[in-house]
């Protein structure tokens, strides 16, 4: 076999595949309602684009340090300091080509032969595939609907073995929208301290929490800070998905390992994107505006879907995704999404690639007009079904 078996075993990203199909159908002139999107519907804000243009005009087009431009790392450090993260020093931060790459770099640096990587299920589609590219093995923790798809201390402790090396922990969660209180996170931090494993805390949706909830940085709690790796980025909050700017904050030993990999792979993140990211992080008002807009959309979608028989939506505490139970339809998640797209031109994501059959992920990263139109079409689809 010519291809590395670890690479050959990878499954293509279902979310990217369906998003691409949705865009292709739209290009054919068809009026598709896109509930599949994993990115905001609005453009990158003008103040961010302006900073990028100025960077080009000023010749900021050469290599930066492999771990990121100093000014950007300082801006990230200030953000982490406001969150109480102990790794709010520029030397503990690595800027990467997207948060996804930060997660992969940390996994690659930590995972050894025989290690187990704990992944709560349902999971973001790329987590198991990333683990496949390391010597370690994924071990899944089935979360319960009764607990709103949250990782409980009991579930976590039951899953730990002498081989446990890393917990891949995403909150607010893609795909369920669940997030955690300070007390719930403190319980997890105490288990980490007791059992001495790492946590990759993927907090990419940190700014998108609703109903006056606060986002609490896991690394700010407990005494296990040396084993908490915080990952985030600018893609979701600032609609910078294509700019590819993410970062991680961790102990010096891990940062050194990650930095070595960066130096021999990407060399550095895009200089123009980094200049744009500085402008984004310096704006203290944008995030609150986005949060208000997304909560309005969430409330509308939840209200509309709750009125449709045989669909049970879970009201998300964060992100811009709504996880919906469609088992009463008699269709599996792929059948449901395929038929909905084919018959009513509404695109959403089946949850089977997230490890959870019988559910779909509906994105409300779209306008209220599109939400109403999509809900009308789903209602029609269910009536015909």
C-alpha positions as CSV (number, residue, x, y, z in Angstrom):
1,X,0.0,0.0,0.0
2,X,1.4,3.4,-1.0
3,X,-0.5,5.6,1.4
4,X,0.2,5.7,5.1
5,X,-2.5,3.5,6.7
6,X,-3.1,6.1,9.3
7,X,-3.9,8.7,6.6
8,X,-5.9,6.2,4.5
9,X,-8.1,5.5,7.5
10,X,-9.3,9.1,7.8
11,X,-13.0,9.9,7.1
12,X,-13.7,13.1,5.1
13,X,-15.2,15.9,7.1
14,X,-19.0,15.5,6.7
15,X,-19.6,19.1,7.7
16,X,-17.3,20.5,5.0
17,X,-18.7,18.1,2.5
18,X,-22.3,19.1,3.0
19,X,-21.4,22.8,3.2
20,X,-19.7,22.5,-0.2
21,X,-22.7,20.6,-1.6
22,X,-25.0,23.3,-0.3
23,X,-23.0,26.0,-2.0
24,X,-22.9,24.1,-5.2
25,X,-26.7,23.8,-5.3
26,X,-27.0,27.5,-4.6
27,X,-24.7,28.3,-7.5
28,X,-27.2,26.4,-9.7
29,X,-29.7,29.1,-8.8
30,X,-31.7,27.1,-6.4
31,X,-33.1,28.8,-3.2
32,X,-31.4,26.7,-0.5
33,X,-31.8,27.6,3.1
34,X,-28.4,26.9,4.7
35,X,-28.8,25.4,8.2
36,X,-25.5,23.5,7.7
37,X,-23.1,26.5,8.1
38,X,-20.3,26.3,10.5
39,X,-19.5,30.0,10.1
40,X,-21.4,33.3,10.6
41,X,-23.4,34.5,7.6
42,X,-22.0,38.1,7.9
43,X,-18.8,39.2,6.4
44,X,-15.6,39.9,8.3
45,X,-16.0,43.3,10.0
46,X,-14.7,46.3,8.1
47,X,-12.3,47.4,10.9
48,X,-10.6,44.0,10.6
49,X,-10.3,44.1,6.8
50,X,-9.0,47.7,7.0
51,X,-6.1,46.5,9.3
52,X,-5.3,43.7,6.8
53,X,-5.1,46.2,3.9
54,X,-2.9,48.5,5.9
55,X,-0.6,45.7,6.7
56,X,-0.2,44.9,3.0
57,X,0.4,48.5,2.2
58,X,3.0,48.7,4.9
59,X,4.8,45.7,3.7
60,X,3.9,43.3,6.5
61,X,4.2,40.4,4.1
62,X,7.3,38.5,5.3
63,X,7.8,35.7,7.7
64,X,6.8,36.3,11.3
65,X,8.2,34.3,14.2
66,X,7.0,30.7,13.9
67,X,4.9,31.0,17.0
68,X,3.3,34.2,15.9
69,X,3.8,38.0,15.8
70,X,4.8,39.5,19.1
71,X,2.0,42.1,19.0
72,X,-0.6,39.5,18.4
73,X,0.7,37.3,21.2
74,X,0.5,40.3,23.5
75,X,-3.1,40.9,22.5
76,X,-4.0,37.3,23.1
77,X,-2.2,37.4,26.4
78,X,-4.3,40.4,27.5
79,X,-7.4,38.4,26.6
80,X,-6.3,35.4,28.5
81,X,-5.4,37.5,31.5
82,X,-9.0,38.9,31.6
83,X,-10.2,35.3,31.7
84,X,-7.9,34.4,34.6
85,X,-5.8,32.0,32.5
86,X,-2.5,31.5,34.3
87,X,-0.7,31.1,30.9
88,X,-1.3,34.8,29.9
89,X,2.3,35.4,29.1
90,X,3.4,35.8,25.5
91,X,6.0,33.0,26.0
92,X,3.2,30.5,26.8
93,X,1.2,31.2,23.6
94,X,1.5,29.8,20.1
95,X,-0.4,31.3,17.2
96,X,-1.4,28.7,14.6
97,X,-3.2,28.5,11.3
98,X,-6.6,28.1,12.8
99,X,-7.7,26.5,16.2
100,X,-8.0,23.1,14.5
101,X,-4.3,23.1,13.8
102,X,-3.6,24.1,17.4
103,X,-5.5,21.0,18.6
104,X,-3.7,18.7,16.3
105,X,-0.3,20.2,17.3
106,X,-1.0,19.6,20.9
107,X,-2.2,16.0,20.3
108,X,0.8,15.3,18.2
109,X,3.1,16.6,20.9
110,X,1.4,14.7,23.8
111,X,0.2,11.4,22.4
112,X,2.4,8.3,22.6
113,X,1.9,4.6,21.7
114,X,-0.6,3.0,24.0
115,X,-2.1,6.3,25.2
116,X,-5.9,6.8,25.3
117,X,-7.5,10.1,24.3
118,X,-10.9,10.6,25.9
119,X,-13.5,12.1,23.6
120,X,-17.0,12.9,24.9
121,X,-19.7,11.8,22.4
122,X,-21.3,13.5,20.5
123,X,-18.0,15.0,19.3
124,X,-16.8,17.5,16.7
125,X,-16.1,15.4,13.6
126,X,-12.4,16.1,13.4
127,X,-11.4,15.0,16.9
128,X,-11.3,11.2,16.3
129,X,-9.6,11.8,12.9
130,X,-6.9,13.9,14.5
131,X,-6.2,11.2,17.1
132,X,-5.9,8.6,14.2
133,X,-2.9,10.5,13.0
134,X,-1.1,10.0,16.3
135,X,0.2,6.8,18.0
136,X,-2.7,7.0,20.5
137,X,-6.2,5.6,20.4
138,X,-9.5,7.4,20.9
139,X,-11.8,6.3,23.7
140,X,-15.3,7.6,23.6
141,X,-17.5,8.7,26.5
142,X,-21.2,8.5,25.7
143,X,-23.0,11.6,27.0
144,X,-26.6,11.5,28.1
145,X,-29.6,13.5,26.8
146,X,-30.9,13.5,30.4
147,X,-27.8,15.5,31.4
148,X,-28.2,17.8,28.3
149,X,-25.1,16.1,26.7
150,X,-22.7,17.3,29.5
151,X,-19.7,15.4,30.8
152,X,-20.4,14.6,34.4
153,X,-17.7,13.9,37.0
154,X,-19.1,10.3,37.3
155,X,-18.8,9.6,33.6
156,X,-15.3,11.1,33.5
157,X,-14.0,9.1,36.4
158,X,-15.5,5.9,35.1
159,X,-13.6,6.4,31.8
160,X,-10.2,7.0,33.2
161,X,-7.6,4.2,33.0
162,X,-3.8,4.1,33.6
163,X,-3.5,4.8,29.8
164,X,-5.5,8.0,29.9
165,X,-3.3,10.8,28.5
166,X,-5.7,13.5,27.2
167,X,-9.3,14.6,27.5
168,X,-10.5,16.4,24.4
169,X,-13.0,18.8,26.0
170,X,-15.1,21.3,23.9
171,X,-17.4,23.9,25.4
172,X,-19.6,25.5,24.4
173,X,-20.0,22.3,22.5
174,X,-20.2,21.7,18.8
175,X,-22.6,20.0,18.0
176,X,-24.9,20.2,21.1
177,X,-24.5,23.8,22.2
178,X,-24.1,22.7,25.8
179,X,-21.7,24.6,28.1
180,X,-20.7,24.4,31.8
181,X,-21.0,26.4,35.0
182,X,-18.0,27.4,37.1
183,X,-18.9,24.7,39.6
184,X,-19.2,22.0,36.9
185,X,-15.8,23.0,35.5
186,X,-14.2,23.0,39.0
187,X,-15.3,19.4,39.5
188,X,-13.6,18.4,36.2
189,X,-10.5,20.3,37.1
190,X,-10.3,18.5,40.4
191,X,-10.5,15.1,38.7
192,X,-7.7,16.2,36.3
193,X,-5.6,17.1,39.4
194,X,-6.3,13.8,41.1
195,X,-5.6,11.6,38.0
196,X,-2.8,13.6,36.3
197,X,-3.8,13.7,32.7
198,X,-4.0,16.5,30.2
199,X,-7.1,18.4,29.0
200,X,-7.2,20.0,25.6
201,X,-9.9,22.7,26.4
202,X,-11.3,23.8,23.0
203,X,-13.0,27.1,23.8
204,X,-13.5,28.4,20.2
205,X,-17.1,29.4,20.9
206,X,-16.2,31.1,24.2
207,X,-17.9,34.5,23.3
208,X,-21.2,32.9,22.2
209,X,-22.9,32.0,25.5
210,X,-26.5,33.1,26.1
211,X,-29.0,34.0,28.8
212,X,-26.5,36.0,30.9
213,X,-24.2,32.9,31.3
214,X,-20.5,33.5,31.7
215,X,-17.8,31.6,29.9
216,X,-15.3,30.3,32.5
217,X,-11.9,29.4,31.3
218,X,-11.0,25.9,32.6
219,X,-7.4,26.8,33.1
220,X,-8.4,29.5,35.6
221,X,-9.8,26.8,38.1
222,X,-8.2,24.4,40.4
223,X,-4.5,23.4,40.8
224,X,-4.1,21.3,37.7
225,X,-3.2,24.3,35.5
226,X,0.0,22.7,34.2
227,X,-2.1,20.1,32.5
228,X,-4.7,22.4,30.9
229,X,-4.1,23.4,27.3
230,X,-6.4,26.2,26.2
231,X,-7.3,26.4,22.5
232,X,-9.3,29.2,20.8
233,X,-9.3,31.4,17.8
234,X,-11.1,34.2,15.9
235,X,-13.0,32.2,13.2
236,X,-16.4,32.1,14.8
237,X,-16.8,35.3,16.8
238,X,-15.2,37.6,14.2
239,X,-16.3,35.7,11.1
240,X,-12.7,35.1,10.2
241,X,-13.0,31.4,9.2
242,X,-10.9,31.8,6.0
243,X,-8.2,33.9,7.7
244,X,-7.0,30.9,9.7
245,X,-5.9,32.3,13.0
246,X,-6.0,30.2,16.2
247,X,-3.9,29.8,19.3
248,X,-3.1,27.7,22.2
249,X,-1.8,28.6,25.7
250,X,0.0,26.0,27.7
251,X,3.0,25.1,29.9
252,X,6.4,25.9,28.6
253,X,7.4,22.3,27.9
254,X,4.4,21.8,25.6
255,X,4.8,25.2,24.0
256,X,8.4,24.3,23.1
257,X,7.3,21.0,21.5
258,X,4.5,22.7,19.5
259,X,6.8,25.5,18.4
260,X,9.3,22.9,17.0
261,X,6.6,21.3,14.9
262,X,5.4,24.7,13.6
263,X,8.9,25.7,12.6
264,X,9.2,22.6,10.4
265,X,5.6,22.6,9.0
266,X,3.9,26.0,8.5
267,X,6.9,28.1,9.3
268,X,4.5,30.7,10.6
269,X,0.9,31.8,10.4
270,X,-0.1,34.2,7.6
271,X,1.3,37.6,8.4
272,X,-1.7,39.5,7.0
273,X,-4.1,37.4,9.0
274,X,-2.2,38.1,12.1
275,X,-2.4,41.9,11.6
276,X,-6.1,41.5,11.1
277,X,-6.4,39.5,14.3
278,X,-4.7,42.2,16.4
279,X,-7.4,44.6,15.3
280,X,-10.1,42.1,16.1
281,X,-8.8,41.5,19.6
282,X,-8.4,45.2,20.4
283,X,-12.2,45.7,19.7
284,X,-14.1,45.2,23.0
285,X,-17.5,45.9,21.6
286,X,-17.9,43.5,18.7
287,X,-18.4,40.3,20.7
288,X,-21.3,41.6,22.7
289,X,-23.1,42.7,19.5
290,X,-22.6,39.3,17.9
291,X,-23.8,37.6,21.1
292,X,-27.1,39.6,21.1
293,X,-27.7,38.9,17.4
294,X,-27.1,35.1,17.8
295,X,-29.3,34.8,20.9
296,X,-32.2,36.5,19.0
297,X,-31.7,33.9,16.2
298,X,-31.5,31.0,18.7
299,X,-34.7,32.1,20.4
300,X,-36.5,32.3,17.0
301,X,-35.3,28.9,15.8
302,X,-36.1,27.2,19.0
303,X,-39.6,28.6,19.1
304,X,-40.2,27.5,15.5
305,X,-38.8,24.0,15.7
306,X,-40.5,23.3,19.0
307,X,-43.9,23.6,17.2
308,X,-43.0,20.9,14.7
309,X,-44.1,17.4,15.6
310,X,-41.6,14.6,15.8
311,X,-38.7,17.0,16.1
312,X,-37.3,17.7,19.6
313,X,-34.8,20.6,19.6
314,X,-32.4,21.1,22.5
315,X,-32.1,24.8,23.4
316,X,-28.3,25.5,23.2
317,X,-26.6,27.4,26.0
318,X,-23.9,28.5,23.5
319,X,-22.5,28.3,19.9
320,X,-24.8,28.8,16.9
321,X,-26.0,25.2,16.6
322,X,-29.2,23.5,17.7
323,X,-29.1,19.8,18.3
324,X,-32.4,18.1,17.3
325,X,-33.8,14.7,18.0
326,X,-35.4,13.3,14.9
327,X,-35.8,9.6,15.9
328,X,-39.6,9.8,15.9
329,X,-39.5,10.4,12.1
330,X,-38.3,6.8,11.5
331,X,-35.4,8.1,9.4
332,X,-31.8,8.0,10.3
333,X,-29.9,11.3,10.4
334,X,-28.4,11.0,6.9
335,X,-31.7,10.0,5.3
336,X,-33.4,12.9,7.1
337,X,-30.9,15.5,5.9
338,X,-30.7,14.0,2.3
339,X,-34.5,14.0,1.9
340,X,-34.9,17.5,3.4
341,X,-32.3,18.9,1.0
342,X,-33.7,17.1,-2.0
343,X,-37.4,17.8,-1.4
344,X,-37.5,21.2,0.4
345,X,-34.0,22.7,-0.3
346,X,-33.0,22.9,3.4
347,X,-29.5,21.9,4.3
348,X,-28.5,20.7,7.8
349,X,-25.9,18.3,9.1
350,X,-26.6,14.7,10.1
351,X,-25.3,13.8,13.6
352,X,-24.0,10.4,12.7
353,X,-20.5,11.8,11.8
354,X,-20.6,13.3,15.3
355,X,-21.0,9.8,16.7
356,X,-24.7,10.3,17.6
357,X,-27.3,8.6,15.3
358,X,-30.9,9.9,15.3
359,X,-30.1,13.6,15.6
360,X,-29.3,16.5,13.3
361,X,-27.4,19.8,13.8
362,X,-29.2,22.9,12.7
363,X,-27.1,26.1,12.4
364,X,-28.7,29.4,13.2
365,X,-25.8,31.3,11.7
366,X,-28.2,32.9,9.2
367,X,-30.7,35.7,9.0
368,X,-34.1,35.7,10.8
369,X,-35.7,35.7,7.3
370,X,-33.9,32.5,6.4
371,X,-34.7,30.9,9.8
372,X,-38.4,31.5,9.2
373,X,-38.3,30.3,5.7
374,X,-36.3,27.2,6.7
375,X,-38.7,26.4,9.6
376,X,-41.7,26.7,7.2
377,X,-40.0,24.2,4.8
378,X,-39.1,21.8,7.6
379,X,-42.8,21.9,8.8
380,X,-43.9,21.2,5.2
381,X,-41.4,18.3,4.9
382,X,-42.7,16.8,8.2
383,X,-46.3,17.1,7.1
384,X,-45.6,15.2,3.9
385,X,-43.5,12.7,5.7
